Amino acid sequence: MNTATSSPSSSRRRGPLRAIAHIPFGWQVLIGLVLGVALGLVATAIGPGSGEDGANWLTTTLDTIGSTFVTLLKALVPPLIFLAIVTSIANLRKVTGAARLAGKTLLWFAITSLIAVVIGIGLGALTSPGANSSVSAKSADAGDTQGTWLDFLTGLVPTNFLGIEGSAGDDGSVALSFNALQILVISIAVGLAVLSVGEKKAEPFLRITGSALEIVQKLLWWVIRLAPIGTVGLLGNAVASYGWDAIGSLGVFVADVYIGMLLVLLVVYPILLRTTGLSIGSFFRGVWPATSLGFVSRSSLGTMPMTQTVTERMGVPRHYASFSIPLGATTKMDGCAAIYPALAAIFVANFFGVPLGITDYLLIVLVSVLGSAATAGMTGATVMLTLTLSTLGLPLEGVGLLLAIDPILDMGRTALNVTGQSLVAVIVAKREKILDQTAYDASVRTSFSAIQADEGAEGAEEKVAEDRVAAELSGQDPAAPAEDTVADPERVDQLEEKVGTRA
């Protein structure tokens, strides 16, 4: 009786939370976008606060929510880069023609970046965004984060094994940060060392890194679940801090960037898919979860587990996807490293009245195609922009002119980045005849929750299969408890080899 009377009240208390949890993830993100804009407008209407920075309580709250979400993503980036790259390179030992696959992946990274940067240059040349801008020259600021070719080259040399950098504050405090470019170099070196020492010596290490990678990716899934809340804070703070005036004063530039990205996404990518003999609809239905998550998270590395998952679901073998996607998440950026810096360089040249010749445009192409890896070392598109400006000899103060709208542009840039990373993996797999065409053609638009559920089910099925194989190889009853199953070393080696080929 007590149970019967308590259940309705308990259900009522938990009803709203359950209702929110059952809303599809995509709709949660959309609601977060709408709430973010609404709260940003409310914060703007409230006016300046009494704090030193002039921010009111709502703006401060939104900033705290958004920055906390980004900080959680950044905290997992260093171990994710190291573990993913080491594991992916080590997995290449099981792949026939691994060097050819790696070479073709890098080639297609360059091809798509080249097309993207040419589109950006074309739009900039047609519209002259800097000449038509009403942004104030007082906004010009070189910024604290800059990138040059010297920075890029010296950044390749790790200062320590963890890629840790320290900086002293004005108050005497010391802040530590990770140099992602150095972590990438260390990871590649460790991965190659794993291949060179041989399978028997490397296997204990790979077991640890493989297990650690699974744990880090699970943590990332948990953080990704917070994306709708983070979206409220990120977008709300952007609207409150910069307002629509900043977008209006840079209207032509903003339009150019998004038109360029849409041309690449909806024209170039479909053409490449069609010429490769792949269904356009199947690709976009399959990649949608990664594209939408990249838009709200603004982090290619933070979206990497989702990007790899949807790529594998489209029929790309795991042994190749686990190599191409982590590599692409650090070096393949059609939005941040191609379209944006090309248009931004033309904008700065227009604004300061610096004429650009054919040599300058060729330099923009060169920097965009070869300099993508520089974005891994510092702050994404901002570093790529300063690298481009310094190469062309343009004023670095032009960076400050565009910072106000960077969060708005970064959403589209990241969405394009992760879509391009998956696209290259699919195209290379198709051309190398390792793509599961049936899985690709059956690609459907899948919810975030469904992907998580499938991942968990797949892991459980693989564990059952491994236990059954272990039991069979050891001569025990497959139904016997795991602790009763004992195999001699030779049979263990056979099991590892057999299970290792399931990808």
C-alpha positions in Angstrom: 0.0 0.0 0.0 2.8 2.3 0.9 4.5 1.5 -2.3 1.4 2.2 -4.3 0.9 5.6 -2.7 4.6 6.6 -2.9 5.1 5.7 -6.5 3.0 8.5 -8.0 4.7 11.2 -6.0 8.1 9.8 -6.7 7.2 9.7 -10.4 6.0 13.3 -10.3 9.3 14.4 -8.6 11.4 12.7 -11.2 9.2 13.4 -14.1 10.8 16.6 -15.4 14.3 15.1 -15.3 13.2 12.0 -17.0 11.4 14.0 -19.7 14.5 16.1 -20.4 16.7 12.9 -20.5 14.4 11.4 -23.1 14.6 14.4 -25.4 16.8 13.4 -28.4 20.3 14.8 -28.1 20.0 16.8 -31.3 16.9 18.5 -30.0 18.7 19.2 -26.7 21.4 21.0 -28.6 18.9 23.0 -30.6 17.1 24.0 -27.4 20.5 25.0 -26.0 21.2 27.2 -29.0 17.8 29.0 -28.7 18.3 29.4 -24.9 21.8 30.7 -25.4 20.7 33.4 -27.8 17.7 34.4 -25.6 19.8 34.6 -22.4 22.5 36.5 -24.3 19.9 39.1 -25.4 18.6 39.3 -21.8 22.1 39.8 -20.5 22.6 42.6 -23.0 19.4 44.2 -22.0 20.4 44.1 -18.3 23.4 46.3 -19.1 26.8 46.5 -17.5 27.4 45.2 -14.0 29.4 46.5 -11.1 32.4 44.2 -11.6 35.8 45.3 -12.8 35.2 43.9 -16.3 31.7 45.5 -16.5 30.0 42.1 -16.9 26.7 41.7 -15.1 25.7 38.6 -13.2 24.0 36.8 -16.1 27.0 37.4 -18.4 29.3 36.1 -15.8 27.2 33.0 -15.3 27.0 32.2 -19.0 30.8 32.7 -19.3 31.4 30.4 -16.4 29.2 27.7 -17.9 30.7 27.9 -21.3 34.3 28.1 -20.2 33.8 25.2 -17.8 32.6 23.0 -20.7 35.5 24.0 -22.9 38.0 23.4 -20.0 36.6 19.9 -19.5 37.2 19.2 -23.2 40.7 20.7 -23.1 41.6 18.6 -20.0 41.1 15.4 -22.0 42.8 16.5 -25.2 46.5 15.7 -24.2 45.9 12.1 -23.2 43.5 11.7 -26.1 46.1 12.8 -28.7 48.8 10.6 -27.2 46.8 7.5 -26.7 44.9 7.8 -30.0 47.9 8.4 -32.2 50.1 5.8 -30.5 47.4 3.1 -30.7 46.5 4.0 -34.3 50.1 3.8 -35.6 50.6 0.5 -33.7 47.4 -0.9 -35.3 48.9 -0.3 -38.8 51.2 -3.3 -38.2 48.1 -5.4 -38.9 47.3 -3.6 -42.1 48.5 -4.6 -45.5 49.9 -1.6 -47.4 49.8 0.7 -44.4 52.3 3.1 -45.9 50.2 3.5 -49.0 47.1 4.1 -46.9 48.9 6.8 -44.8 50.2 8.4 -48.0 46.8 8.5 -49.7 45.2 9.9 -46.6 47.6 12.8 -46.4 47.2 13.4 -50.2 43.5 13.7 -49.9 43.9 16.0 -46.9 45.9 18.2 -49.1 43.5 18.0 -52.1 40.4 19.0 -50.1 42.3 21.8 -48.3 43.5 23.1 -51.7 40.0 23.2 -53.1 38.7 24.9 -49.9 41.4 27.6 -49.9 40.8 28.4 -53.6 37.1 28.9 -52.8 38.0 31.2 -50.0 40.4 33.2 -52.2 37.8 33.5 -54.9 35.1 34.8 -52.5 37.5 37.3 -51.0 38.6 38.6 -54.4 35.0 39.0 -55.5 33.6 40.7 -52.4 36.6 42.6 -50.9 35.2 42.1 -47.3 37.7 44.4 -45.6 36.9 47.3 -47.9 33.2 47.1 -47.1 33.5 46.7 -43.4 32.4 49.3 -40.8 34.5 47.8 -38.0 36.5 50.4 -36.1 40.3 50.6 -36.5 40.5 50.9 -32.7 39.8 47.2 -32.6 43.1 46.4 -34.3 45.3 44.4 -32.0 48.1 41.9 -32.6 46.8 39.7 -29.8 48.8 37.5 -27.4 48.7 34.3 -29.4 50.7 34.4 -32.6 52.1 31.9 -35.0 55.1 32.2 -37.3 57.0 29.5 -39.3 59.8 29.8 -36.8 57.3 29.1 -34.0 56.0 26.2 -35.9 59.4 24.6 -36.6 60.7 25.1 -33.1 57.4 23.9 -31.7 58.0 20.5 -33.4 60.9 19.9 -30.9 59.4 18.7 -27.6 60.8 20.5 -24.6 59.8 17.5 -22.4 58.1 14.2 -22.8 54.7 15.5 -21.8 54.8 18.6 -23.9 54.2 20.8 -20.9 54.8 24.6 -21.1 54.8 27.0 -18.2 54.1 30.8 -18.2 54.5 33.2 -15.3 51.7 35.6 -14.5 51.9 39.2 -13.3 51.1 38.1 -9.8 54.0 35.6 -9.7 51.8 32.6 -10.3 52.9 29.9 -12.8 50.4 28.5 -15.3 51.0 25.1 -17.0 49.6 24.3 -20.5 50.1 21.5 -23.0 51.6 22.1 -26.5 49.4 19.8 -28.7 51.9 20.0 -31.5 54.7 18.6 -29.4 52.3 15.9 -28.0 51.6 14.9 -31.6 55.3 14.6 -32.4 55.9 12.6 -29.3 53.0 10.3 -30.0 54.2 9.6 -33.6 57.7 8.9 -32.3 56.4 6.5 -29.7 54.1 4.8 -32.2 56.9 4.2 -34.6 59.1 2.9 -31.7 56.3 0.4 -30.8 56.4 -0.9 -34.4 60.2 -1.2 -34.4 60.6 -3.1 -31.1 58.4 -6.0 -32.3 55.0 -7.3 -31.3 56.0 -9.4 -28.3 57.8 -6.6 -26.5 55.2 -4.0 -27.5 52.1 -6.0 -26.5 52.1 -5.2 -22.8 52.4 -1.5 -23.5 49.7 -1.6 -26.2 47.3 -3.3 -23.8 47.8 -0.4 -21.3 47.4 2.3 -24.0 44.4 0.6 -25.5 42.6 0.3 -22.2 43.5 3.9 -21.3 42.2 5.1 -24.6 38.8 3.4 -24.0 38.7 5.1 -20.5 39.5 8.5 -21.9 37.0 8.2 -24.7 34.3 7.2 -22.1 35.2 10.3 -20.2 34.8 12.3 -23.4 31.4 10.8 -24.0 30.3 12.0 -20.6 31.6 15.5 -21.3 29.9 15.5 -24.7 26.6 14.8 -22.9 27.0 18.3 -21.4 27.2 19.9 -24.8 23.6 21.3 -24.7 24.4 23.1 -21.4 27.8 24.2 -22.7 26.1 25.6 -25.8 23.8 27.8 -23.6 26.9 29.3 -21.9 29.1 29.6 -25.0 26.5 31.2 -27.3 24.9 33.3 -24.6 28.2 34.8 -23.6 29.1 35.5 -27.2 25.9 37.3 -27.8 26.1 39.2 -24.5 29.8 40.1 -24.8 29.9 41.0 -28.5 26.3 41.5 -29.5 24.9 41.7 -33.0 26.7 45.0 -33.7 30.0 43.1 -34.2 28.4 40.7 -36.7 26.8 43.6 -38.5 30.0 45.6 -38.9 31.7 42.5 -40.3 28.6 41.3 -42.3 30.3 40.7 -45.6 33.2 38.8 -44.0 30.8 36.6 -42.0 28.7 35.9 -45.1 31.8 35.0 -47.1 33.1 32.6 -44.5 29.7 30.8 -44.2 29.1 30.8 -47.9 32.5 29.4 -48.5 32.0 26.6 -45.9 28.5 25.8 -47.4 30.0 25.6 -50.9 32.6 23.1 -49.7 30.1 21.1 -47.6 27.2 21.0 -50.1 29.0 21.2 -53.4 32.6 20.1 -53.3 32.1 17.2 -50.9 29.1 15.8 -52.9 31.1 16.0 -56.1 34.0 14.1 -54.6 31.6 11.5 -53.2 29.9 11.1 -56.6 33.1 10.8 -58.6 34.2 8.1 -56.1 31.0 6.2 -56.7 29.5 6.8 -53.3 26.0 7.9 -52.3 25.8 11.5 -51.2 22.7 10.9 -49.0 24.3 8.0 -47.2 27.3 10.0 -46.3 25.5 13.0 -44.9 23.0 10.8 -43.0 25.9 8.9 -41.5 28.1 11.8 -40.6 25.4 14.1 -39.2 26.0 13.3 -35.5 29.6 14.3 -35.8 28.8 17.4 -37.8 26.2 18.7 -35.4 28.4 17.9 -32.3 31.4 19.7 -33.9 29.1 22.7 -34.5 28.2 23.1 -30.8 31.4 21.9 -29.2 33.8 23.9 -31.4 36.5 21.2 -30.9 37.7 18.8 -33.5 39.5 16.8 -30.9 36.6 16.8 -28.5 34.4 15.5 -31.3 36.9 12.8 -32.3 35.3 9.8 -30.6 32.0 10.6 -32.4 33.7 11.2 -35.7 35.5 7.9 -35.5 32.3 6.1 -34.5 30.2 7.4 -37.3 33.0 6.8 -39.8 33.3 3.1 -38.7 29.5 2.8 -38.9 29.7 3.9 -42.6 31.8 0.9 -43.4 35.4 2.2 -42.9 37.4 -0.6 -41.2 38.4 0.1 -37.6 42.1 -0.4 -38.2 42.1 2.4 -40.7 39.5 4.7 -39.1 41.5 4.6 -35.8 44.5 6.0 -37.8 42.9 8.5 -40.1 40.5 10.2 -37.8 43.0 11.0 -34.9 45.4 12.2 -37.6 42.7 14.3 -39.2 41.6 15.8 -35.9 45.0 17.4 -35.5 45.9 18.3 -39.1 42.8 18.2 -41.4 40.9 21.5 -41.1 39.2 22.8 -44.2 37.4 25.4 -42.1 40.0 26.6 -39.6 43.1 26.2 -41.8 41.8 26.8 -45.4 38.7 29.0 -45.9 39.0 31.2 -42.8 42.7 32.2 -43.0 42.4 32.9 -46.8 39.4 35.2 -46.3 40.8 36.8 -43.2 44.1 37.6 -44.9 42.2 39.3 -47.8 40.0 41.1 -45.2 43.1 42.5 -43.4 44.8 43.5 -46.7 41.6 45.3 -47.8 41.2 47.0 -44.4 44.8 48.4 -44.3 44.8 49.1 -48.0 47.6 46.6 -48.9 47.3 45.3 -52.5 47.7 41.6 -53.0 49.3 40.1 -56.1 49.4 36.6 -57.6 52.4 35.7 -55.5 50.5 36.6 -52.3 47.6 34.4 -53.3 50.0 31.6 -54.0 51.5 32.0 -50.6 48.0 31.8 -49.0 47.5 28.5 -50.8 50.9 27.2 -49.7 50.4 28.2 -46.0 46.9 26.7 -46.0 47.9 23.4 -47.5 51.2 22.9 -45.6 50.6 24.8 -42.3 47.5 23.0 -41.0 49.5 21.2 -38.4 50.4 24.5 -36.8 46.9 24.8 -35.5 47.6 21.8 -33.3 50.2 23.7 -31.4 48.3 26.7 -30.1 44.8 28.2 -30.6 43.4 26.9 -33.8 42.3 29.3 -36.4 43.8 32.3 -34.7 47.3 30.8 -34.9 46.7 29.9 -38.5 45.6 33.4 -39.3 48.7 35.0 -37.7 50.9 32.4 -39.5 49.3 33.5 -42.8 49.5 37.2 -42.1 53.2 37.0 -41.0 54.0 35.0 -44.2 52.4 37.7 -46.4 53.9 40.6 -44.3 50.4 41.9 -43.4 49.8 43.8 -40.1 49.2 41.3 -37.2 47.0 44.0 -35.7 44.4 42.7 -38.1 43.8 39.8 -35.8 42.0 42.0 -33.3 39.5 43.2 -35.9 38.0 39.7 -36.2 38.2 38.3 -32.6 34.7 39.6 -31.7 33.0 37.3 -34.1 35.4 34.3 -33.8 33.0 32.2 -31.6 30.2 32.5 -34.2 32.5 31.5 -37.0 34.2 28.8 -35.0 31.0 26.7 -34.9 30.8 26.4 -38.7 34.5 25.9 -39.1 34.6 23.0 -36.7 31.5 21.4 -38.2 33.3 21.5 -41.6 36.5 20.2 -40.2 35.0 17.0 -38.7 32.9 16.4 -41.8 36.0 16.6 -44.0 37.9 14.3 -41.7 35.2 11.6 -42.1 34.9 12.3 -45.9 38.6 11.6 -46.5 38.5 8.3 -44.6 35.5 7.1 -46.6 37.0 8.1 -49.9 40.3 6.5 -49.3 38.6 3.3 -48.0 36.5 3.2 -51.1 39.4 3.7 -53.5 41.5 1.0 -51.6 38.6 -1.4 -51.8 38.4 -1.8 -48.0 35.0 0.0 -47.5 32.0 -2.1 -46.5 29.7 -0.9 -49.2 26.7 -2.6 -47.7 27.2 -0.8 -44.4 27.8 2.5 -46.2 24.6 2.2 -48.3 22.6 1.4 -45.2 23.8 4.5 -43.4 21.0 6.3 -41.6 20.7 9.4 -39.5 21.3 8.1 -36.0 20.8 9.8 -32.6 23.5 10.3 -30.1 21.8 8.0 -27.6 21.5 5.2 -30.2 25.3 5.5 -31.0 26.2 5.2 -27.3 23.9 2.2 -26.9 25.3 0.5 -29.9 28.9 1.1 -28.7 28.1 -0.5 -25.4 26.3 -3.4 -27.0 29.2 -3.9 -29.4 31.7 -3.9 -26.5 29.7 -6.5 -24.6 29.4 -8.7 -27.7 33.1 -8.6 -28.3 33.8 -9.5 -24.7 31.5 -12.5 -24.9 33.1 -13.6 -28.2 36.6 -13.2 -26.7 35.7 -15.3 -23.7 34.2 -18.0 -25.9 37.3 -18.2 -28.1 39.5 -18.3 -25.0 37.4 -21.2 -23.6 37.5 -23.1 -26.9 41.3 -22.7 -27.3 42.0 -23.8 -23.7 39.8 -26.9 -24.1 37.3 -25.8 -21.5 33.5 -25.7 -21.7 32.6 -22.3 -23.2 29.9 -21.9 -20.6 32.4 -22.3 -17.7 33.1 -19.3 -15.5 36.0 -17.1 -16.8 38.1 -17.8 -13.7 38.1 -21.5 -14.5 39.5 -21.0 -18.0 43.2 -21.5 -18.2 45.2 -21.4 -21.4 48.8 -22.1 -22.0 51.0 -19.3 -23.5 50.8 -20.7 -27.1 47.1 -20.8 -27.0 47.0 -17.3 -25.6 49.0 -16.1 -28.5 46.6 -17.8 -30.9 43.7 -16.1 -29.2 45.3 -12.7 -29.4 46.0 -13.1 -33.0 42.5 -14.3 -33.8 40.7 -11.6 -31.7 43.0 -9.0 -33.1 41.8 -9.6 -36.6 38.1 -8.9 -35.8 38.5 -5.3 -37.0 
